[in-house]
Amino acid sequence: MYVGGGYRIISALPSQLYMNLMNQLPVSLYGQRVWYKLPFEDLKSRKQLANGDDNFKKMCEAAMWINQMDIYVEADIESAGSERDEFEGDESDTDESDHNEYQFEEEARVEQNVADFVDEEIDLYATPPCSDNEENDVRGDYFSYKKGSGELKLNQAFDSLKDFKEAMVDYVLKQGWNVKYTRWDKDKSGLCCASETEEGDEECKWKIYCSYERPLQKWLVKTYVKDHSCQKSGYSRIINQEVIARLFVNDVRDNPKFMPQNIQHQIHKRWDLTVTIDQCRNARARAFEMIQEEHDLQFSRLRDYRLELLEFYVCFDALKQAWSSHCRPIFGLDGCFLKCTSKDQLLAAVGRDANNQMFPIAWAVVDVENEDNWMWFLQKLQKDLDLKDGDGFTVIFDRAKGLWNAVGALLPKVEHRMCARHIYANLKRNHPHRADMKGLFWKVAKSYNIAQYNKSLEKVKAYDMQVFDSMMQKNPKNCSLAFFSPSSSCDDVSNNVSESFNHAIDPARSMPLVEMLETIRRRAMLCMDARKRKAMSHRGKFSIKAQEIVDKEQKKIKHCKVFPAGHEMYEVRDKKSAFKVNMVLHTCTCRKWDMSGLPCRHALKIISDKKRKQEDYMSHCYLTSKWRNQYNIPIKAVRGVNFWAKSDEAVIVPPPRDETESSKGKKKTQKRIKGRNESPTKKKKKKKEMVTSPTKVSRERRIIHCGRCLGVGHNARNCHSIVAGAKPRPPRKKKVSDEGSSQPMQSQVID
C-alpha cells in the first residue's frame, strides 16, 4: 500500500477493465503510471502497463481466469517534462482514425460473441488518436489530448473539431461542471460556464476557446480559464440526447429492454449527473436508430467481404474436403431466422464427425426460405461436395418451405430422412394432453427392424385410434430406422445436428450481417481448434463417444445366450427373442449394428465369449485417426475489415422493411391472451385526442362485463355466446367504489 494512498474496489468485465478504470477512478490516468499484479503475488512482481505493450493483454487474460486483479496507480514524476516524447509518432489522418475506431468496436463485438475475450487491438483504448507534430520548426509547444482523460490544457491540440467536442464531454463526465457552447463555427468553437448566478453575484469566469491553427493543421486550445467560481448543480447543458445515445448505444444493443429509467439511473450512478426522463427516452430511440444505421451499413460491405472471402475460400474448401474424405455421408439441412432488423434467414448444412458431434459444412444468408433459395443453396452444395444425383448420401430435414421439392429435383437418389422431432411436434399440436403419446411415438421412430416397428405401431393403435390415424397420414416410414439404409452408419432420426448449430450461433443471429458471418466463421475456427486438441490428446483407438456407446451396450449382454451356427454365423437368444448375427458382414437381424456401425449387445456377447477385441468389429468411421484428420486442416485467418479491398461494384442497400411486409400481407403475430382481470387491449390515444371532462370520471382501465354470459372484456352487444336466458350479473352494492363510476348511485341522487 502506498503511503498516503487509498484503495477502491471496481467490478468490470476483462474486456472493459481499462475503460472502467478511466471512468470510476477519482483521479485521471493521464500522466500516471499504472502497475498490476496477481492477488497471490508480492509487490515486487508487479508489471507496468504501457502503450503497445503486451502486458495489458496478459492482464486481461489473467483477469478472465482469476476474476481478481490488484492495480496500482502511481503519479509519474518524469511525465511532466517528457509528455511530448511519450506519444511521439506518425500523424494519422482524421478520417482514418475515426474509421479504425469504428472498426475496432465492430471487431470487439464479434470477439465478445465468439470467445468472450478481449480483442488483440485492445491497446487502442489507451492510445490517443492524435500525436505531436514531427516538424520541430512549426510551433511544437502544444500538448496531445488523451482520449477519455477529461484533462484540458492551454495549447492542447486536436485532430478535428469532433475530437474537441468529445473531449468536452469527457471533461463534463469527469468533473461534473455545467458548461454550454457559445461558438460553433466550422473552424472554431467556444464554451463558457452555464451556471446561473443571482443578481449582484459575479459570474463564473470559466471558459475555453479552440480554433483551427493552419500551420499545424490542427485545432488548438487558445483560451482556457481553468477555475470555476460557481457551485456544481448536477446538470450539464452539453449532455443532450445525442451524447446520451452515444454513451449507451452498446448497452441498448446488448439489452434492447434497457429502459429510459435505467439510463437515467446509470448516468447518476456513473457520473453523478442528472438528466430528464424525456432526454433518456429520446436518447434510447436515437440509440436504436444508430444500431439500425450500423445494420444498414453492413449491406454496403457485402461485396468487400466477398472479395476477401475469395482469398479465404480455400479454408472453407478445406472444411468441405474434410467432410468428403473423413466424415460419414450424412448431413442435415435446416434454416433459422435472423434476429436483426432485416428479417433474413440463414440456411445451413451440418454433418457429424467421428465423435458424433456436429460438423458445420456450409451456410448462407437468404431473404426468405423458399424453393428457389433452397435450390440455389443445394446447387452450391452439390458442386462443392460432389453429391451428383445423391446416390449413397443421406439427408435429414423437416418439412421446410420448398426444401422437399428442391431435394427431389437436384438429388433424386438421395435417402430422405424426415426429422422425427418435428413430426412429433405437429402430432402433439393436433392431439394435446396425451401423456403417453410421446413414448409410443419415439418407440416407432427408434424401431430398428420391421418386427419392432409393427409391434410399436400396434401399441399406438391400441392407445388411441385418432393418434394412430394422424401418425399414418404423416407416413412414419419416413422417420423410422426400420426403413433406413445402413450405408451412412448413423442411426439419427432427428435433425439434432442442425438444431445444435442454430443454438451455437444464436448470439450471432442478432448481429449485423457481416459481423454475424464473421462471428460464425470465428466460432468455427475456435471449435475446430478445440476439437483438434481434444482428438490429439485422446489415446484410444476409437473416439470417446463411440466407445461410450459400446460400453453402455456391453452392460446389457447378461441376458444374451450364444448358439454357434458355423462359418462365423451365430444365433443369439435375448430374453424371448432370437437374433441372427453374421460376424463377417458385421450384421445382426436387430439392425442396430447395421445402422450405427457399432456392435450391438448380441455381437458383443459373441465377442466376449470368444475373447475377441471389440475394436475389430467397430466401423472405421469412428477411428481416432479419422477424428484427427477431420480437424487436421484448420481454418486460416482473415484480415480485418480495414484491410479489405474495396469493391468497384454497386453498393448493396438493405431491403425495405415496412413496405415489403405490408405488401405481402404478412401474418400478424398472435397476441397474448389476456387474463381474467386484465382489461382488453385498446389503441392508445394521442395526447391531443385525450379530452378530459370536468364532470365525468375517465373510463380508461375499467373492466367491462357482459350482461348475457357474465364474461369480462366485452358487452352483450358483442357477445358471441350461445347461452340463452343467462342469469344477469347482480348489481353492485350501494357503496363508494375505488374505481369510481360515471353513473350516480341511488344514495347520491339529488332531488
N, C-alpha and C positions, 0 to 999 in steps of 0.2 A: 504494500500500500504506500502510495506517495505521501510525503509529509505535507499536511495541509490539504490533501486531496479528498475526494469523496467517491461514492460509487452509485451506480444506477443499474437496475435490472431491466433489460429490454427483451421482449419476445418478438421474434421475427422469423420468417422463412429463410433458409440459407441463401436463396437467390435474391432476397430483398434485404439482406443484412446491412449492406453499406448504406442504402437509401434510408433505412430506419435509423441508423446512427446519425445521419445528417439531419433528419427531421426531429428526433426526440432528444438529442443531447442539448443541454443548455448552452454549450459553447460551440462555436463553429469549428469544423475540421480544417478550415482554411488556415494555413500556416502552422499546423500542428503535426507532430509525429505520432503515428498510430502503431501500436505493437499488439501482438496477440500470442496466447499460449493456451495449451490444453489444461483442463482443470487439475489434472494429476501431475502436471509438470511444475518445476520450480521457476522462479523469475528469471534465472539465467538462461533458460531455454526459450525465452520469448523471441519472436521473429517480427521484423519490421515490415509494414506494408508500404509498397511504393508503386508508382505508376509503371505499368509494363512488367511488373514482377509477377512471378508465378505463385508467390506466397498467398495472394488473395484467393486464387483458385483452390489452393490447398486448404486454406482456412474454411472456405465454403464446403469443400468436400468433407473435411473433418467434422464440421458442424452438423452435416446431414446424418452422420453415423453416431456422434457422441451426444448431440442435442444440447450441448452446452459449450461455451467458449468464454475465456477471460480476455477482454480487450482493454488496453491502456491507451489513454490519450495524453501526450506529453507536449508541452509548449516547445516549439523548435526555435532555439535561440538564434541559430545561424540563418534562419529563413528570411529574416528581415533584410539582411544585407545581400542575400543571393536569390531574391524572389524572382528576378528576371531569368536567371540562369536555370532555375528549376524546370521551367516549362518551355525552354527554347526548342524550336523545331520548325519544320516547314509549315508555311501558311497553307491552310486548306480553304478551298472555295466554299462560300456560304451555302450555296445550293447543295453541294456535295455533302457537306457536314450534316445538313438537315436530312438529306436522303439517307445517309448512313445511320443517323439516329433512328429514323423511322424503320429502316431495315432491321436494326438491332432489336427494336421492340417486337417486330414481327417474328424474327428468329427466336427471341426469348419465349414468345407464346408457344411456338412449335416445340421448343425444347421442354417447356414445362409440361406439355401434354404428352411428350414422348417418354421422358425419363425422370421427370420431377427433379431435374438437376440444372445447375447454372450454365449459362451459355459460355462458350470459350472466349467470347469477347466482352466478358463482364467488366473488364477494366475500363471500358468506355465510360462507365458511370463516373470514374474518378479522373478522367482526362478532360480538361477544358477544350471546347471546340475551337477556341481562338488561341493563337500563340504570338509571342513577341515578334517584332519585325526583324528581318535578317540584316537590314542595312543600317549600320551604325551612324550613317551620316544624316539620317532623317529622324528627328525627334524621338529618341529612344528612351525617354524617361517616363514611359507610361506603364501601367500595370495590367496584367491579364485578370479576367474575372473567372473564378472557378464556379462552375455551374452548381447550383443548389446551396452555395455557402451563404448567400444573403449579405455578403460583405461589400459595401460600396466605398469607393475612394475617389479622390480627385485624380485626374489624368488616368482614369480607368478606361480601357479600350474594349470595344465590342465589334464583332464582325458584321453585325446587322442591327437595325433598329428593333427587330423582333427579339434578338438576344437581350437588348437593354430592357425591353418591357418584361421579359421573363425574369430578368434579374430583379426588377422592381417587385414582381410577385413574390419571389423568394425573400426579398427584404421584408415585405409585409408579413409573410408567414412566419419568419424567424423573429421579427421584432414586435409585430402587433400594432404598428402605428397606422393611423388613419391618414392616408395621403390621396391626392387627386391630381389628374392631369390638367395642366394649364396650357400646354402647347403640344400639338400633334401633327406637325407638318411632315413632309416626305423626308427631309434631311435634318430635322431637329425635333426634340421632344423635351418637355419640362414638366416637373411636378412640384407641388408645394404641400404643406400640411393642410389637412381638411378639417381639423378640429374646430369646433365652434367656440367662440370666446364671447364673454359677456361684455356689455357696453362699458367702456372705460379701461378694460384689460388690454394688455399688449398682445398682439397676435404672435403666434409661433413663427419663428424665422426659418424653420427648416425648409430647404428647397434643393432641387437638383436640376441641372440642365445638361443635356447631351446633344451634340450635333456632329455632323459629318466633317471629318478632317481630310481634305482632299490629298495632301502629300502622303498621309499614312494610309489612305483608302480604308479608314475605319471610323466608327462612331466613338467619340471621345467625350468623357465627362469633363466639362469645362467649368462648371459651377457646382459646388456642393457645400451646403451648410449642414453640418453633421448633427448638431444637438437640437433636441426638441425642448421647448419650454412649456409644453402643454401636458395634459394627462391622457393616458390611454383610455379610450372609450369602449374598446372591444369590437368596434366596427371598422370597416375599411371600404372606401369608395371603389377601389380598383378590383376588389374581389367580387366580380359580377358573375352572371350565369355562364358566360363563355369560359371564364377561368375555372369555375367550379366544375364545369363539364370536362375540361382537360384533366383536372385533378382526379376525377372519379370515373373516367371512362373505362379503365381496366376493372374497377370494382363492379360497374354495371355490366360489363362484358362477362365477367366470371359469374355474377349472380344477377340475372335480369329482374329479380324481385327485390333488389336493393332500392328501397323506397326513399322519398324525399326526407322523411323523418330521420332515416339512418344517415343520410348525407349531412343533415343539419347537426346531428349529434356528433358525427365524426369530425366535422370542422371545429366544433367547440372543444372536442377532446384532444385533437392533434395540435391545434394552433391557438386555442383559447380565443377564437373569434366568433362573432355572432352574425348569422345571415338569416334572412327571412325564409319562410317555408315556400313562398312563391318563387324565390330565386332558386331554391333547390329543386322545385318541381320543373321549372323551365330548364334548369341545367340537366336534369335527368333526361328530359325529352331531347335536348341537344346532344347528349351523350349517345343516345340511340341513333340519332342522325349521323353522328361521326362513325359509329360502328357500321351503319348501312353504307356510308361512303367508302369505308375500307372494303366491304364486301363487293361493292361495285368495281372498285379499283382492281380487285383480283381478276376480273374478267379481262381487263386490258393487258394483263401479264400472261395470259394463257399461251399466246404464240411464243413469247420469250421462253416460257417454261418448256414448251415443246421443243424448241431449238436446243435447249440444254439437255433434254431427255434423249435427243438423237445421239448425243455422245455417250449418254448413260445407258442406252438401250442394251448394251452388252451385258449389264448387270442383271436386268430383268430377263434377258435371254438365257443367262446362266442359271437363273432360278427355274426357268421353264425346262431347260435341259436336265436339271437335277431331277425334276419330276418325271420327265420322259424316260430317263435312264435308270432311276433307282426307286421310284415310288410305284405303288400299285395303280393299275389302270382304272381308277375310280375317282370321281370328283363331284362336288356338289355345286349347284347353281342357285343363286338367290339374289334378291335386290332389297335394299333398305332405303328408307327416306333419309335425306339430309335435314338437319335442323336449322340451317341458315335460312336467310330470307328468300333465297332463290327457289326453294322447294324442289330441288333436283333429287335424283335418285342415284344410288351407287350400285352397280352390278358387279358381282364377284364370282370367281371360280376358285374353289378351295378343295385341296386333296388331303390325304393322310400320309404321314411319314411312317418310318419303321417302328416308331414308338407309339403309334396310334394317336398322334397329336395332329392338329390341323397344319396344313402346309399351303400357304397362300400361293396361288398361281398367277392370277391376273385380275385386274379390277378396272372399272371405267365409270365415268360420270355421264349420265344422260338426263334429258329434261323430263322424261316420263317413261314408265315401264310399260312398253307395248311390244307388239310383234316385230315392228320394224327395228327398234333398238336392240331387241334380243337377237334378231337376225344379224345385225351389224356386229354385235359382240361375239356371237358364235362363229362368224366368218373369220374374225381375227384369231379367235382361239383355235379354230380348226386348222388354220395355216401354221400357227406357232407350235402347236402340239402334234402336228401331223396326224390328225384324227381321221382323215379321209372320210369314209362313209360311216364311221363309228363302230365298225366291226371289232370286237374284242375289248371294247370300252364300256364302262357303266357310268350312268349319270343319275344323281339323286336330286330331285327338285319337287317343289309343291306346285299347285295349280296357279302359277303366276300368270299375269295377263300376257298372252301371246307366246309364252315360253314353250308350251306343249307343241304348238304348230311350228315354231322355229326349230325345235329339236327334231321333229319329224321330217321337216323339209331338208335340213342340212345333214343330219346324222340318222339316216333311216334304219341302219343296222345296229345302232347303239342300244344297250339294255336300259330300259326305263325303270327307275325305282321311285315310286311316289313316297313323299315324306309321311310316315305314319302319324307323326305328331300333329301335323296339320289336318289330316283326315279325322283323327280323334277329336280335335278342337271343333270341327264342323259338326261331328256327331253329338258332342256334348251340348253344342248350342241348340240343336234340334230336339234333344232329349235331356233336359236338365234334371237335376235331383235324382240321378241314378247312381247310387253309391258303388254298386258292384260292377258297373259297366266298364270302368277303366281297366280293372284287372282282366276281365274277359276279353276286351279288345286287344290288349297287349299280348295275351296268350296266342291269339290268332296271328298277330303280326310276327311274333317270335317263334312261330312253328317252323322247325327246320325241315320237316318232311310232310308228305301228303296225309299220312295217317294221323299225325299230331294236329294238322290243320283241320281235318274233318271233325276230329273229336272236340277241338276248341270251338268250332263253329256250331256244333250241336248244343254245346253249353250256352252259347249266346241265344240260340233259338229257343231253348227251354227257359231262359231267363226272361226274355221279352220279345215278342214277335215283331213289334214295331221297330225295335232297335235292330233286330235281325234283317228286316226288310230294308231299312236305311243303310245298313252296312253292305248288303248285297248290291244296292244301287251304286255305291262307291267302288264296287269291284275290289274286294280285299286281296285278290291275287296280285294287284299292283304294289302292295305294301307288305306281303308276307314272304318270309325267307324260303318257304317251301317251293316257290315258283321262280326263284332267282338262280342265275348261273353262278357256279363256284369259281369262275375264271379270275375274278378280282381278289380272291382271298380276303374278303371283307364281309362281315355279317351286319352291316349297318342297315337299318330300316327307317331311319330318320336322318334329316339333313342337319345334324348337330354341328358338323364342322363349319358350315356356313353361319349358323347361329353364333358359334363361338367367335368367328371372325367379326361378325357385326358387333358383338359385345366388346371385343378387344379394341375396335376403332371407335367406340361410342364417344369418347372425349373429343375426337377429331371431327365428328359429324356436325358439330355446331360452329365450326371454324369457317372462315372464308375459304374459297375454293382452292387456291394454290397452297395456302397454309395447310389445308386438310390433306391434300395429296402429298405434301412434304412430310406431314406427321405420319401418315400411313407408311410411306417409304422408310422413314427412320425407325418406326416401330418394327417393321420387317427386318431392318438391319440389326437392331438390338436382339430381336427374337432369334434370328439365325445365329448370331454370335454366341448367345447364351446356350442354345441347344448344341452348338458345335462343341463348346467346352464341356457340356454335360455328357455328350456322346464320347468324347475323347477320354474322359475320366472313368467311364464305365468299363469294367473288366470282364463282364460276362460275354458269352458268345452271341447271345440274343438280347434284344432291347429289354428295358426294365419292365414296361407294361406287358409285353408279350410273356415274359417269364412269370409275372404275377398272375396272368390268366391261367397259365399251365399249372402253377402251384395251387391255385384255387380249385381247379378241376381235379387235381391229384387227391384232394381230400375226399372226393366222392366215389373213389374206386372200391370202397369197402363193401358195397352192396353188389359188386360185379363178380361173375364167375366165368372162367375161360374154358372153352372146349375146342381143341385143335381140329382143323378140317383139312390139313395138308396144303403144301405149296403156299405157305405164308397166309393161308386163309383161316379165320377163326370165327367161332360163334361165341358171343358173349351174352350171358344172361344177366339182366339188370332188373332185379325185383321180378315182376311178372312179364317182362318183355324180353325178347331175344333180338340181337343185332348181329349183322354180318360185317366183319372187318377184314379189309384187304391191306396188309402191311406193306405191300409192294407199291400199290397205286395210291396209298395214303387216303383210303376212303372208308366210310362207315355208313350203314343204312340210316343212322340217326342224322346224317348230313352235317353235323356240327363241325367235324374235322374237314369236310369238303369246303364248307362255306368260309371258315375263318383261317384255314391253313395251320391251325394249332391242334394237337392231338386232343380228342375228346376223352372222357373218362374210360370208355371201353378200350380205346387204343392204349391209354396209359396203364390200364390193368395188365394188358399183354406185355407192355414194355417192362413193367415192374416184375412180373412173373418170370420173364426171360432174362432179367438183369441186363437190359439194354440201356442205351443212353437216350434220353428224351430229345437231345439236340439233333439226333439223326432223323427225327420224324417231324421236325418243325419246318415250316416254309422258309425258304431263303429270303423272302421279302422282309422278315423280321430280324435279319442278321445285324449285329452291331456294326459290321463293316458297311452295310448298306446305309445304316443310320448316319454314320460318319460321312459317307460320300454325299448324302443328301444336303449336307451343310458344309461341304468342303470348299465350295466356291462362294466366297462372301459377296455381299452387295457392296460395291465400292462407293466412295464418297462423291458427292456432287458439290460444285462450287456454290457459294452463297448468292443471294439474289442480286447483290451489287455487281457480280461478275458476269451475269447473264448477258449474252449478246442480244442486241435489240433487233426485233423482227421488223422487216420492211412492209409486212402485210398490214391490212387494215386492222384497227383496234377493235377488239370484241367488246360489245356492250352487253350488260346483263339483260336478260329477257324481262319484258314488262310483267308486273305482278298483278296489280288490281284489275287492269283492263282485260288481261287474258283470262283470269279466273272467272270474271263476271260474264265474259262472252261464252265461255264453255259451259256455263251453268253449273259450276262446281257445287257439289252437295254440301250443305252447311253442316257443321259439326253439331252433333246431338248434344243438347244442353243437359245439365244435371237436373234430375227430378227433384223438385222442391219437397221439403219435409212438411209434416202436418201443420206445424206452427209457423211456417215461413210464408211470407207474402209472395204472391206471384211476381214474376219478373215484369217490370214495366220500363219503357223507354224514359230515360232521364230527360226532363225538360230543361231547356236552356234557361239561364238566369233571367233573361229578358222576358221569357214567356211565363215565368212563375209569378202569378198575381195573387197576392195575399189579401184576404178580406178581413176588415177590422171586426166584423160581426160573426164570422164563421171560423171554426177550427179546421185546419187543413186535413184532408182525407188521406194524406200520404202515410205509408207504413201501416195502414189499417187492414185488418184481416176480414175479408167478406165471407159470408156463409150463404149457402143455398137453402132456400126455404122448402125445396122439394125433396132433395136427397140428404140434406143436413151436412153436405160436404163443404170443404173450405176451398177458397181460391176462385170461386165462380158464384154466380147468382142463378135464380130459377130460369131466367131468360136464356142463358147459355148452357143450361144443364142438359146433358146427353143421357141421363139415367132413364131406364125403362120402368123404374119403380112408380107405381100409380098409387095415389092416395097416401103418400107417406105422412107420418105424423109431423106436424110443423115443429120447428125448434121453439122451445119455451122462451117467453120473453125474459129480458134481464130483470134482475131485482132492482128495486127503486132505491138505488144509492149512487153516489157520485163515482164514476169510473175513472181510473188513472189515465186511460187513453183519451178520454173526453168524447163528446158526441156533438154532432151538428144539430140534433133534434132535442128540444127541451123535454124533460121528464114531467110527469104529472105534478110532482111536488114543486116544479119550477114554473108552472104556468101562472101567469099574472092575469088576473081578471081585468 
